[in-house]
Amino acid sequence: MNITVIGCGNAGLIHAAKMIERGFKVGILKTSNVTNEDFFSLIKKEGGYNVKDETNGGNRFWVKPEFITKDVEKAV
């Protein structure tokens, strides 16, 4: 199943990470041009982001979405 998470704030990124961890193909669509621009640019450049999973002993893991974009056409 392919999934697009709309929004790359904290909640969107954590939800994406949890679905990727479960084996889903997940992409991230950034919808706002106002907040988190620097972070969006960084995760796009790096191709992913680190997550600290407090529900799993605080383990950190690398999340690599299928895509990270502002392009709605690509996201859907």
Secondary structure, 3 states (H helix, E strand, C coil): CEEEEECCCHHHHHHHHHHHHCCCEEEEECCCCCCCHHHHHHHHHHCCEEEEEHHHCCEEEEECCCCEECCHHHHC
